[in-house]
Amino acid sequence: MAAPMIVGTSILPFTNSKHEEEIQQHSNDAKSIIEKAKSCQKNDPYAAKALLLTAKTLYPSEFCVQFEAYLVEKSGQIASESSHSLIHLFSKFCDEERLREELFLVTSSLQSEEDGDQKFYRELFGKIPEQSQRQILLFCAEICTDRLNKCKLQLLLMKKFPDFIQEYGKALLDSLLELDKAAGSITPCNKFRQLLVTEVLPIILVNNQLEFMPKKLSKFLNLTIEFYITIAIQSKNPKTTADSILKSPTSVAKSGGGTPDVGALGTDFEGRGISDISNPWERLHKLLVIVAKRSGWKLECLTPVTMGFQDSFTSLSNILHSSHSDDVTTLKSVFYSNVILFFRSMYTYFNLVNPGVFGGHMTSAGVTQSYDFLIEDLETKKRSRRHKHKKKRIEDGKEVVVDGDGVEDQSYLSPRILTDDGKELTDDIMKAFTTAVNSWQLIASRETFKKDFTWLLHRWRSEQWPWLRLFQIDMHIYRGEHSQALHLIQEEKTRISELPQTPIKLKIQLNVQQASCHFTCGQHAVAAEAVLGILPLFENLRSSGPIISRGSTESTNQPSKAPSRFLRIIPCKMEALLPYCIQLIYMAFKKRVFPFADAGDTALGHMITLMQYDWPKEETVFAEILKRLTKAGSFSYPVFFTYIINLDFLEEFAYLVTPDAGNIRLDLFPPCITIQRQQRTITRGITRGGKEDFRVNIEKQVTRCEEDINKLIYKFLVTERDSLLQCLNAHNASM
């Protein structure tokens, strides 16, 4: 204990005030030197360098002096000298918070390609000896409290020094799996899954010093497939959010209706946005190869992305059929290759005909994207009528379809898909679609494949993927499995009814496809009701832009023999959908109403109105209707002058009231006008007055012949909806 000092009558302990004053003076002197060095930095760098050296030498234990000296050197952009100062600081003052912050800035620059300070930090780190680099990276990884950044630093350490993989590789994988498990419940496109899939797995799995169980490797591959599928989808719509149709009500509830703090649309290890990750299918294939090698699978089953869709499927199918049922290495390779081929070909199909199902609406040029979907063609019989009759025969225990020459006709099993302008669907679209269909069927062909794929879809929460259900609908329509298609359509209609905002085009698509299936199944009234219910929504499609042709102009794309079925790929545009709906409703009347002798005047009048759209296509039917009217001697259709504007029709009806035609009694005026006519007949006579009114109205009607038939028939279908359905249901019930 220090000797006491006597001050007057008081006894006080000896203090170190003089020593503290000396320390303060030293600090002030050091700061003075540093400040002077800063002032000389620009005009006299050599003097500044000398002053810094003096300060560092005189005060080696002063962190603030050493750190300020480092900052001055850094501001001068002198990488070599700054690196020496940083190493000195790290070796003596690693517990200082300011130094730790600086070290994190240096290490974070290694994860970026930006210029400016980031570039200088990378140059500085490059000047540091390798051993010190290892120590700095290891130190930063150990003290980092942010779990994601900690994983990034561990990855950086292993990328620069691969010998650390054996020590830290499995621990890093476990950390990311744990973090992804929590974040993945909201979205697979979280920053932890991204780091795991795009950076960590490709580095760690190629290191043969680490061993993994087959189940673990499959888990890595499953996570990777899910991630890249989602990435490919989101690349079509970088702004995909909770209000997109990709989000189900369930997932919105899980996330609280907002963007969770899990990096749902974050950046990857190199600072790129998730939606900017290029070549997802190529990246996925590379990891598939890595996992296959580690698992001992057959590598020849892994068809490259550069191989065409059909060639890839043919290769997989041949390998599968030539393999033994218990050859696990082959089966695993084929299964995963086929799963990836399925999603890749399905993605390509939708990307070409209907990218809107992924949630996107506008292209970069601001033009509305195409939105096409598959439906049954309503004129399959007419298209096939001029071709040779097909028959069936039994060969090797199976039924084979042959043409008139006895040659097997494979097109019987593969419907021909036409575009809206009647051309054959282009090869790229057709190959992508049929490959997806075949890949799906390959999965369904084996119980183990089906079981594993069902588990994967459950694990990936595929109920949040409406595009998958829309593909299944197209596939079932293509295969003629209309009951399955109708079941999925109803499920999807129920799902979108629960959304806060119903996607109009999707609603139209589902109703038209539903009508298409019902019509093909002979349920004509139900089909008509489905399209009549959504006709008012067509107003939203008026400014959809031009129809993009999906047809091939190459004659080689035409099949040599006609199939038994035709399908159409139709754009979700009013000018394309309206003709189809008109044709469907007319054919429903033709099949369900016209065959009856007591069809009724209203039903026949509706048929005449609809015939105008594609006149003179149904000229024969119109002639038959005229015969019926002549035989009946009368015809009542009060909306005649509202909707009938075809000149041929007007001339025929004008002729019906003449003596040569039998003076057919026509009641074609609305009820109020009919009453006025009856009142005038008291003085003018029923023949003279009635015929004069009729003649005047026919002449007026002739002036309307040039009206837009599209608008007229559209108005007719919307206005007379209840009457149309009443006619169809009345005769449908009597069958």
Secondary structure, 3 states (H helix, E strand, C coil): CCCCEEECCEEECCCCHHHHHHHHHHHHHHHHHHHHHHHHCCCCHHHHHHHHHHHHHHCCCCHHHHHHHHHHHHHCCCHHHHHHHHHHHHHHCCCCHHHHHHHHHHHHHCCCCCCCHHHHHHHHHHHCCHHHHHHHHHHHHHHCCCHHHHHHHHHHHHHHCHHHHHHHHHHHHHHHHHHHHHHCCCCCCCHHHHHHHHHHHHHHCCCCCCCCCHHHHHHHHHHHHHHHHHHHHHCCCCCCCCCCCCCCHHHHHHCCCCCCCCCCCCECCCCCEHHHCCCHHHHHHHHHHHHHHHHCCCHHHCCCCCCCHHHHHHHHHHHHHHCCCCCHHHHHHHHHHHHHHHHHHHHHHHHHHCHHHHCCCECCCCCECCCEEEEECCCHHHHHHCCCCCEEEEECCEEEEECCCCCECHHHCCCEEEECCCCEECHHHHHHHHHHHHHHHHHHHCHHHHHHHHHHHHHCCHHHCHHHHHHHHHHHHHCCCHHHHHHHHHHHHHHHHCCCCCCHHHHHHHHHHHHHHHHHCCCHHHHHHHHHHHHHHHHHHCCCCCCCCCECCCHHHCCCCCCCCEEEEEECCHHHHHHHHHHHHHHHHHHHCCCCCCCCHHHHHHHHHHHHHHCCCCHHHHHHHHHHHHHHCEEECCCHHHHCCCHHHHHHHHHHCCHHHCCCEEECCCHHHHHHHHHHHHHHCHHHHHHHHHHHHHHHHHCCCCCCHHHHHHHHHHHCHHHHHHHHHHHHHCC
